[in-house]
Amino acid sequence: MGDNELGTFLRACREAVAPADVGLPAGARRRTPGLRRSELATLAGVSSEYLTRLEQGRDRNPSPSVLGALADALRLDTGERLLLRRLAKASGADAVFCSGATAPSYAVRPTVRALLDRLEPTPAVLVNWVGDILAHTAGYARFAAPLGILDADQPNVVRYLFTDERARTVHPDWDRVADDQMARFRQGAPLPDPQVAALIDELTVTAGAPFADRLAASPTLPRRGGHDLVVHPEVGPLRLSYESLSLPDADGQTILVHLPADEATSAALDRLNGRTPGTLRAVNG
């Protein structure tokens, strides 16, 4: 991870706010996009010097009240506020460095397995916050196995996306998919952990710039839902709607559910599953 993610995120948020959005005149001589540092400092009730130290990483321990004031001034939504607090915790002098506190969980609760069973034959997969696949539906196996995602002894969606050449063929919009996958990875693993460090070291070497550049970029929030185009080697193009369902516990596990976004994809998934056409209905919107 970068050594000043909090400062980088604050600056990115500041530059994303138009002066007019907070009642300030745009002016004719702005050299940078968004708010000036002094303007944000005034809105948040802190000094420009202190905000400069935060953005440059020379002060890494903002109080909860300062974080709240900055979030209010930047008009951050709930997800962005949570990310801000997590970055502040990770960058502070009192950040947790105990690996046991942040180790990814590989245990799958019986209720979660039962939930996956109820989702059949929908392609659905359970991952932890480093991208390891922990469990999945049979529908997901029939969908994902021909893509190569399940080839490894311990399949990992991050490793597959950045190091398997097939991933770029499978995902025509690979850059956007990679951006979103990196956002999920960085949001889920903000604290130092040996497994995270090992995966980062591995992918920095094996994937090179496509991974390393995204790791060094400003942190962003992952999308919780949307559409993906997947070119499947057995049934052709699939237009999929997906939802990301985070489990409400400390395990850091997420269920990713893929649904057909049009009738052609619905029919293709039914063929993969050996089901009567119409078993998986298309979800529009």
C-alpha positions as CSV (number, residue, x, y, z in Angstrom):
1,M,0.0,0.0,0.0
2,G,1.1,3.6,-0.5
3,D,2.6,5.3,2.5
4,N,0.3,8.3,2.4
5,E,-3.1,7.0,1.3
6,L,-5.0,9.3,3.7
7,G,-3.4,12.4,2.3
8,T,-3.8,11.3,-1.3
9,F,-7.5,10.5,-0.7
10,L,-8.1,13.9,1.0
11,R,-6.5,15.7,-1.9
12,A,-8.5,13.7,-4.5
13,C,-11.7,14.5,-2.7
14,R,-10.8,18.2,-2.4
15,E,-10.1,18.4,-6.1
16,A,-13.4,16.7,-6.9
17,V,-15.5,19.4,-5.2
18,A,-16.5,22.3,-7.5
19,P,-16.4,25.7,-5.7
20,A,-20.0,26.3,-6.7
21,D,-21.0,23.1,-4.9
22,V,-20.1,24.7,-1.6
23,G,-21.3,28.3,-2.4
24,L,-17.9,29.7,-3.5
25,P,-17.3,31.7,-6.6
26,A,-15.4,29.7,-9.3
27,G,-13.0,32.6,-10.0
28,A,-11.0,33.1,-13.2
29,R,-7.4,32.3,-12.0
30,R,-7.6,28.8,-10.5
31,R,-4.6,26.7,-11.3
32,T,-6.0,23.4,-9.9
33,P,-9.4,21.7,-10.1
34,G,-11.8,21.8,-7.2
35,L,-11.3,23.6,-4.0
36,R,-8.1,25.4,-2.9
37,R,-6.5,24.0,0.2
38,S,-7.3,27.3,2.0
39,E,-10.9,27.1,1.1
40,L,-11.3,23.6,2.4
41,A,-9.5,24.5,5.6
42,T,-11.9,27.4,6.2
43,L,-15.0,25.3,5.5
44,A,-13.7,22.6,7.9
45,G,-12.6,25.0,10.6
46,V,-8.9,24.0,10.5
47,S,-5.8,25.9,9.5
48,S,-4.3,25.7,6.0
49,E,-1.0,24.6,7.6
50,Y,-2.6,21.7,9.3
51,L,-4.5,20.6,6.2
52,T,-1.2,20.8,4.3
53,R,0.5,18.5,6.8
54,L,-2.4,16.0,6.5
55,E,-2.3,15.9,2.7
56,Q,1.5,15.6,2.7
57,G,1.5,12.8,5.3
58,R,3.4,14.9,7.8
59,D,0.5,14.6,10.3
60,R,-1.2,11.2,10.4
61,N,-3.4,11.5,13.5
62,P,-6.4,13.6,12.8
63,S,-9.0,13.5,15.6
64,P,-12.5,12.1,14.9
65,S,-13.9,15.7,15.1
66,V,-11.4,16.9,12.4
67,L,-12.3,13.9,10.2
68,G,-16.0,14.7,10.6
69,A,-15.5,18.3,9.8
70,L,-13.4,17.5,6.6
71,A,-16.0,14.9,5.6
72,D,-18.8,17.5,6.0
73,A,-16.9,20.2,4.1
74,L,-16.2,17.7,1.3
75,R,-19.8,16.4,1.2
76,L,-18.7,12.8,1.5
77,D,-21.3,10.1,1.4
78,T,-21.5,7.3,4.0
79,G,-19.2,5.0,2.1
80,E,-16.6,7.7,1.5
81,R,-16.7,8.6,5.2
82,L,-16.1,5.0,6.2
83,L,-13.1,4.8,3.8
84,L,-11.7,8.1,5.2
85,R,-11.9,6.8,8.7
86,R,-10.3,3.5,7.7
87,L,-7.4,5.3,5.9
88,A,-6.9,7.5,9.0
89,K,-6.7,4.5,11.2
90,A,-4.3,2.7,8.9
91,S,-2.0,5.7,8.6
92,G,-1.9,6.7,12.3
93,A,0.8,6.1,14.7
94,D,-1.5,3.8,16.7
95,A,-2.5,1.7,13.7
96,V,-2.9,-2.0,14.4
97,F,0.1,-4.1,13.1
98,C,-0.9,-7.4,14.7
99,S,-1.4,-9.9,11.9
100,G,-3.9,-11.9,13.9
101,A,-6.3,-8.9,14.0
102,T,-6.6,-8.6,10.3
103,A,-5.9,-12.1,8.9
104,P,-8.5,-13.0,6.2
105,S,-11.0,-15.6,7.2
106,Y,-11.3,-18.9,5.4
107,A,-14.1,-20.4,7.6
108,V,-17.5,-20.5,5.9
109,R,-20.5,-20.5,8.3
110,P,-23.2,-23.2,7.7
111,T,-25.8,-20.5,7.2
112,V,-23.7,-18.9,4.4
113,R,-23.3,-22.3,2.7
114,A,-27.1,-22.8,3.0
115,L,-27.6,-19.4,1.5
116,L,-25.5,-20.3,-1.5
117,D,-27.4,-23.5,-1.9
118,R,-30.6,-21.5,-2.1
119,L,-29.1,-19.3,-4.9
120,E,-28.7,-22.3,-7.3
121,P,-28.3,-22.3,-10.3
122,T,-27.3,-18.6,-10.1
123,P,-23.5,-17.9,-10.4
124,A,-22.7,-16.8,-6.9
125,V,-19.3,-16.9,-5.1
126,L,-18.1,-16.1,-1.6
127,V,-14.7,-14.3,-1.3
128,N,-12.7,-12.9,1.5
129,W,-11.1,-9.5,1.4
130,V,-7.9,-10.6,-0.3
131,G,-10.0,-12.1,-3.1
132,D,-9.6,-15.8,-2.2
133,I,-12.6,-17.9,-3.3
134,L,-14.0,-19.7,-0.3
135,A,-17.2,-21.3,-1.6
136,H,-19.5,-21.0,-4.6
137,T,-22.6,-22.4,-6.2
138,A,-22.5,-25.2,-8.8
139,G,-23.9,-22.6,-11.2
140,Y,-20.8,-20.4,-10.6
141,A,-18.5,-23.4,-11.2
142,R,-20.1,-24.1,-14.6
143,F,-19.8,-20.4,-15.4
144,A,-16.3,-19.8,-14.1
145,A,-14.4,-23.0,-14.7
146,P,-14.1,-22.6,-18.5
147,L,-12.7,-19.1,-17.8
148,G,-9.8,-20.4,-15.8
149,I,-10.8,-18.7,-12.5
150,L,-11.0,-22.0,-10.6
151,D,-7.8,-23.6,-12.0
152,A,-5.6,-22.9,-8.9
153,D,-5.6,-24.9,-5.7
154,Q,-6.7,-21.7,-3.9
155,P,-8.5,-19.6,-6.5
156,N,-8.0,-15.9,-6.1
157,V,-10.0,-13.4,-8.2
158,V,-7.3,-10.6,-7.8
159,R,-4.5,-12.9,-8.9
160,Y,-6.5,-14.3,-11.8
161,L,-7.5,-10.9,-13.1
162,F,-4.0,-9.4,-13.0
163,T,-1.8,-12.5,-14.0
164,D,-3.9,-14.8,-16.2
165,E,-3.8,-13.8,-19.8
166,R,-7.2,-15.2,-20.4
167,A,-8.7,-12.5,-18.1
168,R,-8.2,-9.8,-20.7
169,T,-10.1,-11.9,-23.3
170,V,-12.8,-12.7,-20.9
171,H,-13.3,-9.0,-19.9
172,P,-13.3,-6.7,-22.9
173,D,-13.5,-3.8,-20.5
174,W,-10.5,-5.1,-18.5
175,D,-9.2,-1.7,-17.3
176,R,-12.5,-0.8,-15.7
177,V,-12.9,-4.3,-14.1
178,A,-9.3,-4.1,-12.8
179,D,-9.9,-0.6,-11.4
180,D,-13.0,-1.9,-9.5
181,Q,-11.3,-5.0,-8.3
182,M,-8.4,-3.0,-6.9
183,A,-10.8,-0.7,-5.2
184,R,-12.4,-3.7,-3.5
185,F,-9.0,-5.0,-2.5
186,R,-7.8,-1.8,-1.0
187,Q,-11.0,-1.0,0.8
188,G,-11.1,-4.5,2.4
189,A,-7.5,-4.6,3.5
190,P,-6.5,-1.2,4.8
191,L,-4.3,-2.5,7.7
192,P,-0.9,-4.2,7.4
193,D,-1.1,-8.0,7.2
194,P,1.6,-10.5,6.2
195,Q,-0.8,-12.2,3.7
196,V,-1.7,-8.9,2.1
197,A,2.0,-7.9,1.9
198,A,2.9,-11.2,0.3
199,L,0.2,-10.9,-2.3
200,I,1.2,-7.4,-3.1
201,D,4.9,-8.4,-3.4
202,E,3.9,-11.3,-5.7
203,L,1.6,-9.3,-8.0
204,T,4.0,-6.3,-8.2
205,V,6.5,-8.7,-9.7
206,T,4.2,-11.0,-11.8
207,A,1.7,-8.4,-13.0
208,G,3.9,-5.4,-13.1
209,A,2.7,-1.9,-13.9
210,P,-1.0,-2.7,-14.3
211,F,-1.1,-3.8,-10.7
212,A,1.6,-1.5,-9.2
213,D,0.2,1.7,-10.8
214,R,-3.3,1.0,-9.5
215,L,-1.9,0.3,-6.0
216,A,-0.1,3.6,-6.0
217,A,-3.1,5.6,-7.3
218,S,-5.6,7.5,-5.1
219,P,-7.9,5.1,-3.3
220,T,-11.5,4.9,-4.6
221,L,-14.7,3.2,-3.6
222,P,-15.7,0.0,-5.3
223,R,-19.0,-0.3,-7.0
224,R,-21.5,-2.5,-5.1
225,G,-23.5,-3.3,-8.2
226,G,-23.5,-2.8,-12.0
227,H,-23.1,-4.6,-15.3
228,D,-20.2,-6.6,-16.7
229,L,-19.6,-8.0,-20.2
230,V,-18.0,-11.4,-20.2
231,V,-16.9,-13.2,-23.3
232,H,-17.4,-16.9,-22.4
233,P,-15.5,-19.5,-24.4
234,E,-18.5,-21.9,-24.5
235,V,-21.6,-19.8,-24.9
236,G,-20.2,-16.4,-26.2
237,P,-20.8,-12.9,-24.8
238,L,-22.7,-12.6,-21.5
239,R,-24.1,-9.4,-20.2
240,L,-24.3,-9.8,-16.4
241,S,-25.8,-7.7,-13.7
242,Y,-24.0,-8.2,-10.4
243,E,-24.5,-7.3,-6.7
244,S,-21.9,-7.3,-4.0
245,L,-23.3,-8.4,-0.6
246,S,-21.0,-7.8,2.3
247,L,-21.6,-10.1,5.3
248,P,-22.2,-8.2,8.5
249,D,-19.4,-9.6,10.7
250,A,-15.7,-9.3,11.2
251,D,-14.8,-12.0,8.7
252,G,-14.5,-9.6,5.8
253,Q,-16.4,-11.9,3.5
254,T,-18.6,-10.9,0.5
255,I,-21.0,-12.8,-1.7
256,L,-20.9,-11.7,-5.4
257,V,-24.1,-12.7,-7.3
258,H,-24.3,-12.6,-11.1
259,L,-27.6,-12.4,-12.9
260,P,-28.4,-12.3,-16.6
261,A,-29.0,-8.7,-17.8
262,D,-30.8,-9.7,-21.0
263,E,-32.7,-12.6,-22.5
264,A,-29.7,-13.8,-24.6
265,T,-27.6,-14.1,-21.5
266,S,-30.4,-15.8,-19.6
267,A,-30.6,-18.5,-22.4
268,A,-26.8,-18.9,-22.4
269,L,-26.6,-19.5,-18.7
270,D,-29.5,-22.0,-18.9
271,R,-27.5,-23.9,-21.5
272,L,-24.4,-23.9,-19.3
273,N,-26.5,-25.3,-16.4
274,G,-28.4,-27.8,-18.6
275,R,-31.6,-26.2,-17.5
276,T,-34.9,-25.5,-19.2
277,P,-34.8,-22.0,-20.9
278,G,-36.2,-19.4,-18.6
279,T,-34.9,-20.9,-15.3
280,L,-32.7,-17.8,-14.8
281,R,-34.8,-14.8,-15.7
282,A,-33.1,-11.7,-17.1
283,V,-32.9,-8.7,-14.7
284,N,-33.3,-5.4,-16.5
285,G,-32.2,-2.1,-15.1
